[in-house]
């Protein structure tokens, strides 16, 4: 009799622990999703660009418009939901800031296109007078945060690490 009661009690404890584990799992999944949705909702491309510009001012800035996106940067506008960018219009600097939100499932494609653009900027090193700008451009990378892609080239008087930290701060808080 005692053995059957012990077995019954073990079964009840196991059932209780199993149910508790399932409830905790469902609760954890639900909270992760809402936190992700909240953080995605508060990202503003304008804020990201402004935070990067705070450490990487763009001399004589020119806005990167639809024509520049498609014809200068050779990006497919069909994979971009929204973007904002500025580039220097001065030959004495090399600053560029470009932040884009890719359409769902297209962030890898956008990263590749931005990487190709960046590689094209550093491919021509025939002109000695642009060596410092080419070297700065070679330090730049394309950063991905969820559906967002960022390309930022530090200006000549700006440390690239400061730009990278500003990007991280803009997305990670």
C-alpha positions as CSV (number, residue, x, y, z in Angstrom):
1,X,0.0,0.0,0.0
2,X,2.7,2.5,0.9
3,X,4.6,1.7,-2.3
4,X,1.6,2.4,-4.4
5,X,1.0,5.7,-2.6
6,X,4.7,6.7,-3.2
7,X,4.4,5.8,-6.9
8,X,1.2,7.9,-7.1
9,X,2.9,10.8,-5.3
10,X,5.9,10.6,-7.7
11,X,3.5,10.6,-10.7
12,X,1.8,13.7,-9.3
13,X,5.0,15.5,-8.7
14,X,6.3,14.7,-12.2
15,X,3.1,15.8,-13.7
16,X,3.1,19.0,-11.7
17,X,6.8,19.8,-12.7
18,X,6.1,19.0,-16.3
19,X,3.1,21.4,-16.3
20,X,5.1,24.1,-14.5
21,X,7.9,23.8,-17.1
22,X,5.5,24.1,-20.0
23,X,3.9,27.1,-18.5
24,X,7.3,28.8,-18.0
25,X,8.3,28.0,-21.5
26,X,5.1,29.5,-23.0
27,X,5.5,32.6,-20.8
28,X,9.1,33.1,-21.8
29,X,8.3,32.8,-25.5
30,X,5.6,35.4,-25.2
31,X,7.7,37.9,-23.4
32,X,10.6,37.6,-25.8
33,X,8.3,38.4,-28.7
34,X,6.8,41.5,-27.2
35,X,10.2,42.8,-26.2
36,X,11.5,42.4,-29.7
37,X,8.4,44.0,-31.2
38,X,8.8,47.0,-28.8
39,X,12.5,47.5,-29.6
40,X,11.8,47.3,-33.3
41,X,9.0,49.8,-33.0
42,X,11.2,52.5,-31.4
43,X,14.0,52.5,-34.0
44,X,13.9,55.7,-35.9
45,X,16.2,55.9,-39.0
46,X,16.4,59.7,-38.4
47,X,17.5,59.2,-34.8
48,X,20.2,56.6,-35.9
49,X,21.6,59.0,-38.6
50,X,21.6,61.9,-36.1
51,X,23.5,59.9,-33.5
52,X,26.1,58.9,-36.1
53,X,26.3,62.5,-37.3
54,X,26.9,63.7,-33.7
55,X,30.3,61.9,-33.8
56,X,30.9,62.0,-37.6
57,X,29.8,65.4,-39.0
58,X,29.4,65.4,-42.7
59,X,31.1,68.4,-44.3
60,X,29.0,70.1,-47.0
61,X,26.5,67.3,-46.8
62,X,24.4,66.1,-49.8
63,X,21.3,64.1,-49.1
64,X,21.4,60.6,-50.7
65,X,18.1,60.6,-52.7
66,X,16.3,58.0,-54.8
67,X,18.5,58.7,-57.8
68,X,21.7,58.3,-55.8
69,X,20.4,55.1,-54.2
70,X,19.7,53.5,-57.5
71,X,22.3,55.0,-59.8
72,X,25.3,55.9,-57.7
73,X,25.1,53.2,-55.0
74,X,23.5,50.6,-57.3
75,X,21.0,49.5,-54.7
76,X,17.7,47.8,-55.6
77,X,15.0,50.1,-54.3
78,X,12.5,47.2,-54.3
79,X,14.3,45.7,-51.3
80,X,14.3,48.8,-49.2
81,X,11.3,49.9,-47.0
82,X,12.9,53.2,-46.0
83,X,16.2,54.9,-45.8
84,X,18.1,58.1,-45.0
85,X,21.6,59.0,-46.0
86,X,24.0,61.9,-46.4
87,X,27.4,62.0,-48.0
88,X,30.0,64.7,-48.1
89,X,30.0,67.0,-51.2
90,X,33.6,68.1,-50.4
91,X,36.7,66.6,-52.0
92,X,38.6,67.3,-48.8
93,X,36.6,64.7,-46.8
94,X,35.0,61.2,-47.3
95,X,32.1,61.1,-44.7
96,X,29.1,59.0,-45.6
97,X,26.2,57.8,-43.5
98,X,23.5,55.5,-44.9
99,X,20.8,53.7,-42.9
100,X,18.1,51.6,-44.5
101,X,15.4,49.3,-43.3
102,X,15.2,46.3,-45.7
103,X,11.9,44.7,-46.7
104,X,11.2,41.5,-44.8
105,X,13.6,38.8,-45.7
106,X,15.8,41.1,-47.8
107,X,18.4,42.3,-45.3
108,X,21.1,39.9,-46.6
109,X,20.6,41.1,-50.1
110,X,20.8,44.7,-49.0
111,X,24.0,44.0,-47.0
112,X,25.6,42.4,-50.1
113,X,24.7,45.4,-52.3
114,X,26.1,47.9,-49.7
115,X,29.2,45.8,-49.4
116,X,29.6,45.8,-53.2
117,X,29.2,49.6,-53.2
118,X,31.8,49.9,-50.5
119,X,34.2,47.6,-52.4
120,X,33.8,49.8,-55.5
121,X,34.7,52.9,-53.5
122,X,38.0,51.5,-52.5
123,X,38.9,49.7,-55.7
124,X,40.5,52.7,-57.5
125,X,43.7,53.7,-55.7
126,X,45.4,55.3,-58.7
127,X,45.3,58.8,-57.3
128,X,47.8,59.5,-54.5
129,X,45.8,62.6,-53.5
130,X,42.9,60.4,-52.4
131,X,45.0,57.8,-50.5
132,X,43.9,59.1,-47.1
133,X,40.2,58.9,-48.1
134,X,40.5,55.5,-49.6
135,X,42.2,54.3,-46.4
136,X,39.3,55.7,-44.3
137,X,36.8,54.0,-46.6
138,X,38.6,50.7,-46.2
139,X,38.0,50.8,-42.5
140,X,34.2,51.1,-43.0
141,X,31.9,48.0,-42.7
142,X,28.2,47.3,-43.3
143,X,26.4,46.6,-40.0
144,X,23.2,44.7,-39.6
145,X,20.7,45.2,-36.8
146,X,17.6,43.1,-37.5
147,X,16.1,44.5,-40.7
148,X,18.4,47.5,-40.7
149,X,21.6,48.0,-42.6
150,X,24.1,50.7,-41.8
151,X,27.0,51.9,-43.8
152,X,29.0,54.8,-42.3
153,X,32.4,56.0,-43.5
154,X,34.2,58.1,-40.9
155,X,35.5,61.5,-41.9
156,X,39.2,62.2,-42.1
157,X,39.3,63.8,-38.6
158,X,37.1,61.1,-37.0
159,X,38.1,57.9,-35.4
160,X,36.3,54.9,-37.0
161,X,35.8,53.4,-33.5
162,X,33.7,56.4,-32.5
163,X,31.5,55.9,-35.5
164,X,31.1,52.1,-34.7
165,X,30.3,53.0,-31.1
166,X,27.6,55.5,-32.2
167,X,26.0,52.9,-34.4
168,X,25.9,50.4,-31.6
169,X,24.5,53.0,-29.2
170,X,21.8,53.9,-31.7
171,X,20.6,50.4,-31.9
172,X,21.4,48.8,-28.6
173,X,20.8,51.8,-26.4
